[in-house]
Amino acid sequence: MRKERGINRWELVTCAVQGHATYAPDEQALADRLSGKTGLGEVWRCLRCGEFTVGEPHGHGRAEDAPMIMRGKALRQAIIIRVLAVERLFRAVVIALAAYAVWKFRGARGSIQETLDRDLPVFRAAGFKVDQMTAVHELEKALAAKPSTLVLLTLALTAYALIEVLEGVGLWLLKRWGEYFAVIATSVFLPLEIHDLAKGITMTRLVTFAINIAAVVYLLFSKRLFGLRGGRKAYDEERRGEQLLDVERAATAP
């Protein structure tokens, strides 16, 4: 028990935000291990953080029907993935603003970056260079010579922003399709980013490339995508092995 308490700070934080997750299994021996009586009343052990909490259990039924609770490695992965989701959604906002700049100020008022610096001073103050993002840079360069195609540029940037939104939403919801989509969508732009870095290294390009590489590698291996490290079956078995209810059930087995 002491060892588990040493590693469950994220579980405790999550329970503080979302509330404890308790469950009363039909198997009496297992229920006895998860419950108790105190002067304050009945207590049940939280399936996420492992602490005892006063009150009736939130659910009951057969042990195999208990909900899967994120804890341990799965919970830490979820936190990291949601941080990545926020980064993707922030990037979507930046690209959407670039599309807005092209559409609203099309016609001899400078580049996307100049427009944003002029009309949104926060970008200039933060030193964020949207035109150094590989996709934006390549689209601007390809279409700059043809003013009549600025509508196409706006649509392309809008589509790119929507891709980032889809990535962000899928990752935030912790959906497996979101993880696959994020890996594929991010990987598509990596050759362009490498090409841009070869031409000249800037902080925006370097940070963006580093985040994308780290995201792809992390998702591939931690979530066992495309069959890596045993694929979905091995991932589900790993999660099941972290479930407190299964650990306690194994302890009651003859």
C-alpha positions in Angstrom: 0.0 0.0 0.0 2.9 2.3 0.8 4.3 1.9 -2.6 1.0 2.7 -4.3 0.6 5.9 -2.3 4.0 7.0 -3.5 3.0 7.0 -7.1 -0.6 8.1 -7.1 -0.4 11.9 -6.9 -1.9 12.3 -10.4 -4.7 10.0 -9.4 -5.3 12.1 -6.3 -5.3 15.3 -8.3 -7.8 13.8 -10.8 -10.0 12.6 -8.0 -10.0 16.0 -6.5 -11.2 17.5 -9.8 -13.5 14.7 -11.0 -14.5 13.0 -7.8 -13.7 9.5 -6.6 -14.8 6.4 -8.5 -16.1 3.6 -6.2 -17.8 0.3 -7.2 -19.3 -2.5 -5.2 -18.7 -5.9 -6.8 -21.2 -8.7 -6.3 -18.4 -11.1 -5.2 -18.5 -10.8 -1.4 -14.8 -11.6 -0.7 -13.8 -8.8 -3.2 -16.3 -6.4 -1.8 -14.9 -7.0 1.7 -11.5 -6.0 0.5 -12.8 -2.8 -1.0 -15.1 -1.6 1.8 -15.2 -1.0 5.5 -17.1 0.5 8.4 -16.0 3.6 10.3 -17.5 6.0 12.8 -18.5 8.2 9.9 -20.3 5.4 8.1 -19.6 3.0 5.2 -16.4 3.6 3.2 -15.4 2.3 -0.2 -12.0 2.3 -1.8 -11.6 4.5 -4.9 -10.7 2.5 -8.0 -8.5 5.4 -9.2 -6.5 6.6 -6.3 -6.9 3.7 -4.0 -8.0 5.8 -1.0 -11.1 5.0 1.1 -14.0 7.4 0.8 -17.1 7.8 2.9 -20.5 7.1 1.3 -22.4 4.6 -0.9 -20.5 3.2 -3.9 -21.2 4.9 -7.2 -21.9 1.6 -9.0 -22.4 -2.1 -8.3 -22.5 -5.3 -10.2 -20.2 -8.1 -11.3 -16.5 -7.3 -11.1 -16.0 -7.9 -14.8 -18.7 -5.3 -15.5 -16.9 -2.6 -13.5 -16.0 0.5 -15.5 -12.4 0.9 -16.8 -10.8 3.6 -14.7 -7.7 5.5 -15.9 -4.9 5.2 -13.4 -1.1 4.7 -13.3 0.5 4.9 -16.7 -2.8 5.3 -18.6 -3.7 8.4 -16.6 -0.2 9.9 -17.1 -0.6 9.2 -20.8 -4.0 10.9 -20.9 -2.6 14.0 -19.3 0.3 14.2 -21.8 -2.1 13.7 -24.7 -4.5 16.4 -23.5 -1.6 18.8 -23.3 -0.8 17.9 -26.9 -4.5 18.5 -27.7 -4.3 22.0 -26.3 -1.2 22.7 -28.4 -3.1 21.5 -31.5 -6.1 23.7 -30.8 -3.8 26.7 -30.2 -2.2 26.0 -33.5 -5.6 25.8 -35.1 -6.4 29.3 -33.8 -3.1 30.7 -35.2 -3.7 29.2 -38.6 -7.3 30.4 -38.6 -6.1 33.9 -37.9 -3.7 33.6 -40.8 -6.6 32.6 -43.1 -8.5 35.6 -41.7 -5.6 37.9 -42.5 -5.4 36.7 -46.1 -9.1 37.0 -46.7 -9.7 40.4 -45.0 -6.6 42.2 -46.1 -6.0 40.6 -49.5 -4.5 43.0 -52.1 -1.1 44.8 -51.6 -1.1 45.0 -47.8 1.9 42.7 -47.2 2.4 39.2 -46.1 0.4 37.1 -43.7 2.9 37.9 -41.0 2.9 41.6 -41.6 -0.9 41.7 -41.5 -1.0 39.8 -38.2 1.8 42.0 -36.7 -0.1 45.1 -37.7 -3.6 44.2 -36.7 -2.9 41.8 -33.8 0.0 43.3 -31.8 0.0 40.4 -29.4 1.7 38.3 -32.1 4.5 40.9 -32.6 4.9 41.1 -28.8 5.1 37.4 -28.4 7.6 37.0 -31.3 5.5 34.3 -32.8 6.2 33.9 -36.5 3.2 32.3 -38.2 4.9 32.5 -41.6 7.7 30.3 -40.4 5.2 27.4 -39.8 6.0 25.1 -42.7 2.5 24.7 -44.1 1.7 28.4 -44.0 5.1 29.3 -45.5 4.7 26.8 -48.4 1.2 27.9 -49.2 2.0 31.6 -49.1 5.1 31.0 -51.3 3.2 28.9 -53.8 0.3 31.3 -54.3 1.9 34.7 -53.7 2.6 35.3 -57.4 -1.1 34.9 -58.3 -3.3 37.4 -56.4 -6.3 35.8 -58.0 -5.7 32.6 -56.1 -5.8 34.3 -52.6 -9.2 32.8 -52.1 -7.7 29.3 -52.6 -5.0 30.2 -50.1 -7.6 31.2 -47.6 -9.5 27.9 -48.2 -6.3 25.9 -47.8 -5.4 27.6 -44.6 -8.9 27.1 -43.3 -8.7 23.4 -44.2 -5.4 23.1 -42.4 -6.9 24.8 -39.3 -9.8 22.3 -39.4 -7.4 19.4 -39.5 -5.7 20.8 -36.4 -9.1 21.2 -34.7 -10.0 17.6 -35.5 -6.6 16.4 -34.1 -7.1 18.5 -31.0 -10.7 17.3 -30.4 -9.8 13.6 -31.0 -6.8 13.8 -28.7 -8.7 15.7 -26.0 -11.5 13.1 -26.0 -8.8 10.4 -25.8 -10.2 8.6 -28.8 -8.1 6.0 -30.6 -9.1 7.4 -34.0 -7.9 10.8 -32.8 -4.5 9.3 -32.0 -4.3 7.6 -35.5 -5.4 10.8 -37.2 -2.9 12.9 -35.3 0.0 10.6 -36.2 -1.0 10.5 -39.9 -1.8 14.2 -40.2 1.4 15.3 -38.4 3.6 12.9 -40.4 2.3 14.3 -43.7 3.9 17.7 -43.0 7.2 16.4 -41.6 9.1 16.2 -45.0 8.2 19.8 -45.6 9.4 20.8 -42.2 12.7 19.0 -42.7 13.0 20.8 -46.1 12.5 24.2 -44.4 14.9 23.4 -41.6 17.5 22.5 -44.2 17.1 25.9 -45.8 17.3 27.8 -42.6 16.8 27.1 -38.9 14.5 29.4 -36.9 13.1 29.0 -33.4 9.5 28.6 -34.6 10.5 26.0 -37.2 12.7 24.1 -34.7 10.1 24.1 -31.9 7.3 23.1 -34.2 9.4 20.3 -35.7 10.5 19.0 -32.3 6.9 19.0 -31.0 5.6 17.1 -34.0 8.4 14.5 -33.9 7.9 14.0 -30.2 4.1 13.7 -30.6 4.4 11.1 -33.4 7.0 9.0 -31.6 5.1 9.2 -28.3 1.7 8.3 -29.7 3.1 5.4 -31.8 4.9 3.7 -29.0 2.9 4.6 -25.9 -0.5 3.9 -27.5 0.9 0.9 -29.5 -0.5 2.2 -32.8 -0.3 0.3 -36.1 0.5 -2.9 -34.3 3.6 -1.7 -32.5 4.5 -3.4 -29.3 1.6 -5.8 -29.6 -1.0 -3.3 -30.9 -4.4 -2.7 -29.4 -4.6 -6.1 -27.7 -1.4 -5.5 -25.7 -2.5 -1.9 -24.9 -5.9 -3.1 -23.5 -4.2 -5.9 -21.5 -1.8 -3.3 -20.0 -4.7 -1.1 -19.0 -6.5 -4.0 -17.5 -3.5 -5.0 -15.5 -3.5 -1.5 -13.8 -7.2 -1.8 -12.7 -7.4 -1.8 -8.9 -10.4 -4.1 -9.0 -8.5 -6.7 -11.0 -5.5 -6.5 -8.7 -7.7 -7.1 -5.7 -9.6 -9.9 -7.4 -6.3 -11.6 -8.2 -5.4 -11.4 -4.5 -8.6 -13.2 -3.5 -8.1 -16.0 -6.0 -7.4 -19.4 -4.4 
